[in-house]
Amino acid sequence: MQDQREIENEFVEKIHRHQGILHKICFVYSNCNADKEDLYQEIVLQLWKSYPLFRKEAKFSTWMYRVALNTAITLNKKAVLFENTKALLRDDMAIEDVTDYSEDIKILYIAISKLSKIEKAVILLWLEEKGYSEISEIVGISEKNVSVKLVRSKKKLAKIIKKLC
């Protein structure tokens, strides 16, 4: 059995290894840098609280996506982190502060941020090359619904990107 220090080290290492997942989710579910930081911290807190329940039946990244997306969607619904952002201007290009993505990738993530909560989740998971069954498991919708959402979301993204460019 692992002691607390080993568990903490293992958790921190896994979060560090998969932090790109968290940054993507925070970018598309937040409106400004302060909200992104708050959401990131809240997701890590929820991951830590849930870590003892992680049964390793799924990959860590799959479990992490599920917890992170559920946290982002729940907080967005409750408007806990986002109550003051209506008065702020949207800083779409804040992704530059966090990542070194190409201009095309930045535009893609800005476009994704304009989708609905579920569409964002499905597209992000698809971009991570998750299969329909894994996306279905993480998001909590049927595989058929994943397929439909992907087709519709891709069409929406194409229209949004066309407007952005």
C-alpha positions as CSV (number, residue, x, y, z in Angstrom):
1,M,0.0,0.0,0.0
2,Q,1.3,3.5,-0.9
3,D,1.8,6.1,1.7
4,Q,0.3,9.6,1.3
5,R,3.5,11.1,-0.1
6,E,3.8,8.5,-2.8
7,I,0.1,9.1,-3.7
8,E,0.7,12.9,-3.9
9,N,3.8,12.5,-6.1
10,E,2.0,10.1,-8.4
11,F,-1.0,12.5,-8.7
12,V,1.2,15.5,-9.4
13,E,3.2,13.6,-12.0
14,K,0.0,12.5,-13.8
15,I,-1.5,16.0,-13.7
16,H,1.7,17.4,-15.1
17,R,1.9,14.8,-17.9
18,H,-1.7,15.5,-18.9
19,Q,-1.9,19.3,-18.2
20,G,-2.6,20.0,-21.9
21,I,-6.0,18.4,-21.5
22,L,-6.8,20.8,-18.7
23,H,-5.6,23.9,-20.5
24,K,-7.7,23.0,-23.5
25,I,-10.8,22.5,-21.4
26,C,-10.2,25.7,-19.5
27,F,-9.7,27.7,-22.7
28,V,-13.0,26.6,-24.3
29,Y,-15.1,26.8,-21.1
30,S,-13.9,30.2,-19.8
31,N,-14.1,33.8,-21.0
32,C,-11.0,35.4,-19.6
33,N,-7.7,34.5,-18.1
34,A,-8.9,34.9,-14.5
35,D,-11.7,32.4,-15.2
36,K,-9.3,30.0,-16.9
37,E,-7.0,30.0,-13.8
38,D,-9.9,29.6,-11.4
39,L,-11.4,26.7,-13.5
40,Y,-8.0,25.1,-13.7
41,Q,-7.6,25.2,-10.0
42,E,-11.1,23.9,-9.4
43,I,-10.6,21.0,-11.8
44,V,-7.3,20.0,-10.1
45,L,-9.1,20.2,-6.7
46,Q,-11.9,18.0,-8.0
47,L,-9.4,15.5,-9.5
48,W,-7.5,15.4,-6.2
49,K,-10.7,14.8,-4.2
50,S,-11.8,12.1,-6.7
51,Y,-8.3,10.5,-7.0
52,P,-8.9,7.9,-4.3
53,L,-12.0,6.7,-6.3
54,F,-10.0,6.2,-9.5
55,R,-10.2,2.5,-10.0
56,K,-7.8,2.4,-13.0
57,E,-10.4,0.6,-15.1
58,A,-10.0,3.3,-17.7
59,K,-6.9,5.2,-18.7
60,F,-6.0,8.1,-16.4
61,S,-6.5,10.6,-19.2
62,T,-10.0,9.3,-19.9
63,W,-10.9,9.6,-16.2
64,M,-9.3,13.0,-16.1
65,Y,-11.3,14.2,-19.1
66,R,-14.5,13.0,-17.5
67,V,-13.9,14.8,-14.2
68,A,-12.5,18.0,-15.9
69,L,-15.5,18.2,-18.3
70,N,-18.0,17.5,-15.6
71,T,-16.4,20.2,-13.4
72,A,-16.3,22.8,-16.2
73,I,-19.9,22.1,-17.3
74,T,-21.2,22.1,-13.7
75,L,-19.5,25.3,-12.8
76,N,-20.6,26.9,-16.1
77,K,-24.2,26.0,-15.2
78,K,-23.9,27.3,-11.7
79,A,-22.1,30.4,-13.0
80,V,-19.8,30.3,-10.0
81,L,-16.7,31.3,-11.9
82,F,-18.3,33.2,-14.6
83,E,-20.6,35.7,-12.9
84,N,-18.4,38.7,-13.5
85,T,-17.3,37.9,-17.0
86,K,-20.3,39.4,-18.7
87,A,-19.0,42.9,-18.0
88,L,-15.5,42.0,-19.4
89,L,-14.5,41.9,-23.0
90,R,-13.8,38.5,-24.3
91,D,-10.0,38.0,-24.6
92,D,-10.2,35.3,-27.4
93,M,-6.4,35.4,-28.0
94,A,-5.6,34.7,-24.3
95,I,-4.5,31.2,-25.6
96,E,-1.3,32.9,-26.7
97,D,-0.4,33.4,-23.0
98,V,-0.7,29.7,-22.3
99,T,0.5,27.9,-25.4
100,D,2.7,28.1,-28.5
101,Y,0.1,27.0,-31.0
102,S,0.1,28.0,-34.6
103,E,-2.3,30.7,-35.7
104,D,-4.6,28.1,-37.3
105,I,-4.8,26.1,-34.0
106,K,-5.5,29.3,-32.1
107,I,-8.4,30.1,-34.5
108,L,-9.7,26.5,-34.1
109,Y,-9.7,26.8,-30.3
110,I,-11.4,30.2,-30.4
111,A,-14.1,28.6,-32.7
112,I,-14.5,25.6,-30.3
113,S,-15.0,28.0,-27.4
114,K,-18.1,29.3,-29.2
115,L,-19.8,25.9,-29.3
116,S,-22.2,24.5,-26.7
117,K,-20.9,22.7,-23.7
118,I,-21.5,19.2,-25.0
119,E,-20.2,20.1,-28.5
120,K,-17.0,21.5,-27.0
121,A,-16.5,18.3,-25.0
122,V,-17.1,16.0,-28.0
123,I,-14.9,18.0,-30.4
124,L,-12.0,18.2,-27.8
125,L,-12.1,14.5,-27.3
126,W,-12.3,13.8,-31.0
127,L,-9.3,16.0,-31.5
128,E,-7.5,13.9,-28.9
129,E,-8.2,10.9,-31.1
130,K,-10.6,9.3,-28.7
131,G,-12.9,6.7,-30.1
132,Y,-16.6,7.1,-30.2
133,S,-17.1,4.6,-27.4
134,E,-14.6,6.4,-25.2
135,I,-16.2,9.8,-26.0
136,S,-19.6,8.2,-25.2
137,E,-18.3,7.0,-21.9
138,I,-16.7,10.3,-20.9
139,V,-19.5,12.6,-22.0
140,G,-22.4,10.3,-21.0
141,I,-24.2,10.1,-24.4
142,S,-24.7,7.2,-26.8
143,E,-22.2,6.4,-29.5
144,K,-24.8,7.3,-32.1
145,N,-25.3,10.7,-30.5
146,V,-21.5,11.2,-30.5
147,S,-21.6,10.6,-34.2
148,V,-24.4,13.1,-34.8
149,K,-22.9,15.7,-32.5
150,L,-19.5,15.4,-34.3
151,V,-21.1,15.9,-37.8
152,R,-23.1,18.9,-36.6
153,S,-20.2,20.4,-34.6
154,K,-17.8,20.2,-37.5
155,K,-20.3,22.0,-39.7
156,K,-20.8,24.7,-37.0
157,L,-17.0,25.0,-36.6
158,A,-16.5,25.5,-40.4
159,K,-19.0,28.4,-40.3
160,I,-17.5,30.0,-37.2
161,I,-13.9,29.7,-38.6
162,K,-15.0,31.2,-41.9
163,K,-16.3,34.2,-40.0
164,L,-13.1,34.5,-37.9
165,C,-10.8,34.4,-40.9
